[in-house]
Amino acid sequence: MYYARVVQYKLGTGHRDIAEKLTKEFDKKSRNLVGFRGSVYFFDDPSGEYRALSYWDTKEEAEQAHKKLFPEFEGKLQSVTNEKPSVKFYEVFEATDDEDLMASHIKI
């Protein structure tokens, strides 16, 4: 079992360059923290909405990453938008075991 942290924020249209810059900066910082497993980023340019999904070994490590990263992230957003970012934590459930996963990816 592991945990996910999802940060959602809105910049408005025409700010993809800012979203990319923030994503690269905070991805690099996340990778240096204890318990980091990986991340995925979702960009919806027409609505100006963005999401960052990061995976952590434990809930405690996800929460520690949040305490370290979120204040700085929120501060950087203040110069671009009045919208407050939101954060949610999730327990990650794997629906398949490794054997099922491997079988689904082998082409015969």
C-alpha positions as CSV (number, residue, x, y, z in Angstrom):
1,M,0.0,0.0,0.0
2,Y,1.1,3.5,-0.7
3,Y,-0.3,7.0,-0.8
4,A,-1.1,9.8,-3.3
5,R,-1.1,13.5,-2.9
6,V,-3.2,15.5,-5.4
7,V,-2.7,19.2,-5.8
8,Q,-5.2,21.1,-7.9
9,Y,-4.9,24.7,-9.0
10,K,-6.3,27.1,-11.5
11,L,-4.3,29.7,-13.4
12,G,-6.8,30.7,-16.0
13,T,-6.3,30.5,-19.8
14,G,-3.0,31.4,-21.4
15,H,-0.7,30.4,-18.5
16,R,0.6,27.0,-19.6
17,D,4.2,28.3,-19.5
18,I,3.7,29.2,-15.8
19,A,2.2,25.7,-15.1
20,E,5.1,24.0,-16.9
21,K,7.7,26.1,-14.9
22,L,6.0,25.3,-11.6
23,T,5.7,21.6,-12.5
24,K,9.3,21.3,-13.3
25,E,10.5,23.1,-10.3
26,F,8.3,21.2,-7.8
27,D,8.8,17.9,-9.5
28,K,12.6,18.3,-8.9
29,K,12.0,19.2,-5.3
30,S,9.7,16.3,-4.7
31,R,12.2,13.8,-6.1
32,N,14.6,14.7,-3.4
33,L,12.2,14.0,-0.5
34,V,12.0,10.8,1.5
35,G,9.3,8.4,0.3
36,F,8.8,9.8,-3.2
37,R,7.7,7.1,-5.7
38,G,6.7,9.1,-8.8
39,S,4.4,11.7,-10.2
40,V,1.9,12.4,-13.0
41,Y,0.7,15.9,-14.2
42,F,-2.6,16.8,-15.8
43,F,-2.9,20.0,-17.8
44,D,-6.3,21.3,-19.0
45,D,-5.2,24.4,-20.9
46,P,-8.7,25.5,-22.2
47,S,-10.0,25.8,-18.6
48,G,-6.6,26.8,-17.1
49,E,-6.9,24.0,-14.5
50,Y,-3.9,21.9,-13.5
51,R,-3.3,18.9,-11.3
52,A,-0.2,17.3,-9.8
53,L,-0.4,13.7,-8.6
54,S,2.5,12.4,-6.6
55,Y,3.0,9.0,-5.0
56,W,4.6,8.4,-1.6
57,D,5.6,5.3,0.3
58,T,3.6,6.3,3.4
59,K,0.9,8.7,4.4
60,E,3.3,10.4,6.8
61,E,5.8,11.0,4.0
62,A,3.1,12.4,1.8
63,E,2.1,14.7,4.6
64,Q,5.7,15.8,5.3
65,A,6.2,16.5,1.6
66,H,3.0,18.6,1.7
67,K,4.3,20.6,4.8
68,K,7.6,21.3,3.1
69,L,6.4,22.0,-0.5
70,F,2.9,23.6,-0.2
71,P,3.7,26.9,1.5
72,E,6.3,27.7,-1.2
73,F,4.0,26.6,-4.0
74,E,1.1,28.6,-2.7
75,G,3.3,31.7,-2.4
76,K,4.4,31.4,-6.0
77,L,0.7,31.0,-7.2
78,Q,-0.2,34.3,-5.4
79,S,1.6,36.3,-7.9
80,V,-0.4,34.7,-10.8
81,T,-3.9,34.0,-9.5
82,N,-6.3,34.7,-6.6
83,E,-7.5,31.1,-6.8
84,K,-6.4,29.0,-3.8
85,P,-5.0,25.5,-4.6
86,S,-6.5,22.5,-3.0
87,V,-4.8,19.3,-1.8
88,K,-6.2,15.8,-1.1
89,F,-4.5,12.7,0.1
90,Y,-5.6,9.2,-1.0
91,E,-4.7,5.6,-0.2
92,V,-3.7,3.9,-3.4
93,F,-5.4,0.6,-4.1
94,E,-3.9,-1.8,-6.7
95,A,-6.6,-3.8,-8.4
96,T,-4.2,-6.4,-9.9
97,D,-1.3,-8.3,-8.6
98,D,2.0,-8.4,-10.5
99,E,1.1,-11.7,-12.3
100,D,-2.1,-10.2,-13.7
101,L,-0.4,-7.0,-14.7
102,M,2.4,-8.8,-16.5
103,A,-0.1,-11.1,-18.4
104,S,-2.1,-8.1,-19.5
105,H,1.0,-6.6,-21.2
106,I,2.4,-9.6,-23.0
107,K,1.6,-9.8,-26.7
108,I,1.5,-13.3,-28.1
